[in-house]
Amino acid sequence: MHLSLLFTVLVGGEIVDLVGETGAVAKVVLLVLLVFSVISWAIILSKWSLLRRARVQSGRFLRAFRKAQRLNDMAAVADQFRPSPLVAVFEGGFEEYRRQGAVSSGVVKNPTSIQRAMQIAASEELTRFERNLPWLAITGAVTPFVGLFGTVWGIIDAFHGLGTAGAATLRAVAPGISEALITTAAGLVAAIPAVIAYNLIGSSIRSFAARGDDFALEMLNAVDRAQPQTQGQSAYRTLEPEVRR
């Protein structure tokens, strides 16, 4: 009850009044920080939703892939597991598998090309997941300095007011000091969530990248098993140096 009342007073009263009393420069600084913060939160919420759905769908996709009897069966239902990045990796490899005529013959002419196709697909998915992520890093790095600029300007204004008044009175310096403090706080409010989200989202994306590499190996094993025994053994020997690198 007391915390709720305090929050209401601060947000609905004092902070709004402080912002209203700031000078033109401070208002511009606060507007810039607000734009950074709004865009950052839009990216954070969008990425959180994407990663959450991708995590769930990746688990479902892996279970379906491991139960599938044939690669053709998995290709027919792969689309329903989007936005999992594993779907793109699978489709990249399967498209190359199909292009070599292995769907009908069961014989892969160039297993290494399947591996390369999956690596390209994984790289494209990584790029897609990282889209707009640099904005969070920029927000975390820039907004504290934007707030600092407002702080410096507020201090300059405070000293200017002190010189105009001719006496070191609280009335002379208080507006400039409050202006300085509110821009500093706004800069931190914009920066802290962006930095935290950038690191957490980046960690999740790296986890997806590692999972994609592991799945590519599973896909290669499935391709190897789908071939006639003699051909499968030769394909394994061809792929082994690539995988170890």
PAZA-597081 format. One line per field, with one value per residue (C-alpha): residue number from 1; x, y, z; residue in one letter. Coordinates in nm, 3 decimals, decimal comma, always signed. Layout:
i	c(NUM|...)
x	c(X|...)
y	c(Y|...)
z	c(Z|...)
aa	c(A|...)
***
This chain:
i	c(1|2|3|4|5|6|7|8|9|10|11|12|13|14|15|16|17|18|19|20|21|22|23|24|25|26|27|28|29|30|31|32|33|34|35|36|37|38|39|40|41|42|43|44|45|46|47|48|49|50|51|52|53|54|55|56|57|58|59|60|61|62|63|64|65|66|67|68|69|70|71|72|73|74|75|76|77|78|79|80|81|82|83|84|85|86|87|88|89|90|91|92|93|94|95|96|97|98|99|100|101|102|103|104|105|106|107|108|109|110|111|112|113|114|115|116|117|118|119|120|121|122|123|124|125|126|127|128|129|130|131|132|133|134|135|136|137|138|139|140|141|142|143|144|145|146|147|148|149|150|151|152|153|154|155|156|157|158|159|160|161|162|163|164|165|166|167|168|169|170|171|172|173|174|175|176|177|178|179|180|181|182|183|184|185|186|187|188|189|190|191|192|193|194|195|196|197|198|199|200|201|202|203|204|205|206|207|208|209|210|211|212|213|214|215|216|217|218|219|220|221|222|223|224|225|226|227|228|229|230|231|232|233|234|235|236|237|238|239|240|241|242|243|244|245)
x	c(+0,000|+0,272|+0,498|+0,208|+0,124|+0,489|+0,516|+0,199|+0,327|+0,666|+0,542|+0,226|+0,363|+0,720|+0,898|+0,647|+0,688|+1,067|+1,052|+0,813|+1,048|+1,360|+1,506|+1,487|+1,820|+1,724|+1,389|+1,566|+1,803|+1,511|+1,328|+1,635|+1,665|+1,295|+1,332|+1,629|+1,441|+1,118|+1,302|+1,512|+1,209|+1,038|+1,343|+1,369|+1,006|+1,026|+1,343|+1,211|+0,897|+1,097|+1,349|+1,080|+0,886|+1,207|+1,314|+0,982|+0,964|+1,326|+1,253|+0,949|+1,139|+1,421|+1,177|+0,997|+1,324|+1,454|+1,128|+1,102|+1,173|+1,281|+1,409|+1,118|+0,873|+1,044|+1,058|+0,681|+0,613|+0,917|+0,736|+0,509|+0,809|+0,904|+1,052|+1,303|+1,638|+1,683|+1,412|+1,621|+1,930|+1,735|+1,580|+1,918|+2,066|+1,761|+1,743|+2,100|+2,018|+1,722|+1,925|+2,169|+1,883|+1,927|+1,554|+1,479|+1,812|+1,923|+2,278|+2,451|+2,706|+2,872|+2,805|+3,032|+2,804|+2,517|+2,730|+2,816|+2,449|+2,358|+2,640|+2,514|+2,157|+2,277|+2,473|+2,168|+1,953|+2,213|+2,209|+1,829|+1,824|+2,088|+1,902|+1,848|+2,049|+2,329|+2,077|+2,074|+2,453|+2,441|+2,174|+2,375|+2,689|+2,546|+2,259|+2,471|+2,678|+2,367|+2,248|+2,592|+2,563|+2,237|+2,412|+2,697|+2,453|+2,248|+2,557|+2,652|+2,300|+2,322|+2,644|+2,497|+2,200|+2,438|+2,629|+2,309|+2,175|+2,504|+2,467|+2,499|+2,134|+1,950|+1,690|+1,962|+2,126|+1,839|+1,679|+2,008|+2,100|+1,761|+1,788|+2,130|+2,012|+1,701|+1,891|+2,151|+1,879|+1,703|+2,026|+2,075|+1,712|+1,756|+2,098|+2,065|+1,781|+1,946|+2,279|+2,117|+1,896|+2,185|+2,389|+2,099|+1,972|+2,324|+2,377|+2,053|+2,149|+2,490|+2,311|+2,094|+2,406|+2,565|+2,243|+2,237|+2,591|+2,493|+2,183|+2,390|+2,588|+2,265|+2,146|+2,469|+2,427|+2,071|+2,193|+2,462|+2,212|+1,976|+2,235|+2,326|+2,583|+2,888|+2,801|+2,724|+3,069|+3,245|+3,033|+3,126|+3,496|+3,452|+3,268|+3,479|+3,764|+3,511|+3,324|+3,639|+3,754)
y	c(+0,000|+0,246|+0,150|+0,188|+0,530|+0,637|+0,519|+0,709|+1,027|+1,005|+0,918|+1,124|+1,423|+1,507|+1,355|+1,501|+1,839|+1,813|+1,731|+2,020|+2,262|+2,161|+2,380|+2,331|+2,145|+1,902|+1,836|+1,754|+1,521|+1,347|+1,313|+1,151|+0,912|+0,830|+0,741|+0,517|+0,349|+0,290|+0,137|-0,077|-0,213|-0,289|-0,490|-0,662|-0,774|-0,883|-1,086|-1,237|-1,356|-1,491|-1,677|-1,823|-1,962|-2,080|-2,263|-2,445|-2,530|-2,648|-2,905|-3,027|-3,036|-3,245|-3,496|-3,526|-3,555|-3,834|-4,026|-3,983|-4,296|-4,108|-3,762|-3,722|-3,764|-3,490|-3,255|-3,279|-3,145|-2,922|-2,592|-2,636|-2,607|-2,252|-2,019|-2,280|-2,216|-2,592|-2,598|-2,377|-2,590|-2,905|-2,755|-2,628|-2,976|-3,154|-2,926|-3,021|-3,385|-3,363|-3,178|-3,469|-3,708|-3,889|-3,874|-4,137|-4,320|-4,305|-4,236|-3,909|-3,799|-3,529|-3,543|-3,246|-3,017|-3,108|-3,003|-2,673|-2,608|-2,655|-2,425|-2,153|-2,195|-2,181|-1,863|-1,700|-1,793|-1,652|-1,326|-1,317|-1,370|-1,102|-0,842|-0,515|-0,651|-0,394|-0,123|-0,254|-0,232|+0,121|+0,219|+0,077|+0,258|+0,593|+0,683|+0,724|+0,981|+1,154|+1,171|+1,295|+1,573|+1,676|+1,663|+1,887|+2,130|+2,137|+2,214|+2,493|+2,631|+2,606|+2,806|+3,057|+3,100|+3,137|+3,412|+3,592|+3,580|+3,704|+3,483|+3,111|+3,049|+2,721|+2,890|+2,987|+2,645|+2,401|+2,410|+2,335|+2,057|+1,888|+1,914|+1,751|+1,466|+1,381|+1,349|+1,129|+0,904|+0,889|+0,787|+0,501|+0,392|+0,364|+0,197|-0,067|-0,276|-0,254|-0,386|-0,669|-0,768|-0,751|-0,999|-1,235|-1,235|-1,276|-1,575|-1,734|-1,681|-1,841|-2,135|-2,169|-2,152|-2,438|-2,637|-2,581|-2,719|-3,027|-3,078|-3,057|-3,356|-3,543|-3,461|-3,595|-3,915|-3,949|-3,897|-4,159|-4,411|-4,353|-4,473|-4,827|-4,970|-4,949|-4,601|-4,493|-4,607|-4,411|-4,104|-4,125|-4,134|-3,832|-3,629|-3,719|-3,469|-3,189|-3,256|-3,270|-2,935)
z	c(+0,000|+0,106|-0,187|-0,431|-0,291|-0,309|-0,671|-0,762|-0,599|-0,769|-1,116|-1,115|-0,931|-0,850|-1,149|-1,393|-1,227|-1,248|-1,616|-1,674|-1,500|-1,693|-1,961|-2,336|-2,357|-2,083|-2,251|-2,577|-2,390|-2,220|-2,552|-2,711|-2,417|-2,442|-2,812|-2,735|-2,453|-2,648|-2,944|-2,710|-2,529|-2,860|-2,965|-2,626|-2,628|-2,992|-2,936|-2,615|-2,795|-3,091|-2,874|-2,650|-2,948|-3,116|-2,800|-2,770|-3,139|-3,148|-2,880|-3,069|-3,397|-3,252|-3,106|-3,440|-3,632|-3,412|-3,448|-3,827|-4,030|-4,342|-4,425|-4,669|-4,383|-4,184|-4,484|-4,523|-4,172|-4,107|-4,169|-3,868|-3,635|-3,732|-3,608|-3,488|-3,660|-3,686|-3,953|-4,181|-4,117|-4,200|-4,512|-4,633|-4,601|-4,739|-5,044|-5,133|-5,058|-5,298|-5,562|-5,576|-5,649|-5,319|-5,237|-5,501|-5,528|-5,166|-5,287|-5,197|-5,457|-5,249|-4,873|-4,808|-5,009|-4,775|-4,482|-4,649|-4,730|-4,364|-4,253|-4,487|-4,359|-3,998|-4,069|-4,228|-3,929|-3,691|-3,885|-3,870|-3,495|-3,439|-3,647|-3,453|-3,160|-3,208|-3,119|-2,762|-2,746|-2,886|-2,633|-2,344|-2,459|-2,569|-2,336|-2,020|-2,208|-2,336|-1,976|-1,875|-2,129|-1,963|-1,627|-1,741|-1,898|-1,578|-1,371|-1,611|-1,579|-1,201|-1,190|-1,432|-1,200|-0,908|-1,089|-1,182|-0,827|-0,687|-0,380|-0,313|-0,242|-0,279|-0,499|-0,746|-0,787|-0,724|-1,072|-1,246|-1,003|-1,037|-1,415|-1,398|-1,176|-1,376|-1,705|-1,537|-1,398|-1,735|-1,906|-1,661|-1,691|-2,067|-2,054|-1,781|-1,934|-2,277|-2,149|-1,952|-2,246|-2,493|-2,291|-2,217|-2,575|-2,710|-2,481|-2,602|-2,966|-2,909|-2,752|-3,063|-3,281|-3,086|-3,107|-3,483|-3,515|-3,314|-3,526|-3,846|-3,720|-3,649|-4,000|-4,149|-3,952|-4,083|-4,439|-4,386|-4,249|-4,543|-4,794|-4,897|-4,656|-4,882|-5,001|-4,645|-4,526|-4,802|-4,727|-4,360|-4,445|-4,670|-4,406|-4,105|-4,166|-4,230|-3,910|-3,700|-3,826)
aa	c(M|H|L|S|L|L|F|T|V|L|V|G|G|E|I|V|D|L|V|G|E|T|G|A|V|A|K|V|V|L|L|V|L|L|V|F|S|V|I|S|W|A|I|I|L|S|K|W|S|L|L|R|R|A|R|V|Q|S|G|R|F|L|R|A|F|R|K|A|Q|R|L|N|D|M|A|A|V|A|D|Q|F|R|P|S|P|L|V|A|V|F|E|G|G|F|E|E|Y|R|R|Q|G|A|V|S|S|G|V|V|K|N|P|T|S|I|Q|R|A|M|Q|I|A|A|S|E|E|L|T|R|F|E|R|N|L|P|W|L|A|I|T|G|A|V|T|P|F|V|G|L|F|G|T|V|W|G|I|I|D|A|F|H|G|L|G|T|A|G|A|A|T|L|R|A|V|A|P|G|I|S|E|A|L|I|T|T|A|A|G|L|V|A|A|I|P|A|V|I|A|Y|N|L|I|G|S|S|I|R|S|F|A|A|R|G|D|D|F|A|L|E|M|L|N|A|V|D|R|A|Q|P|Q|T|Q|G|Q|S|A|Y|R|T|L|E|P|E|V|R|R)
***
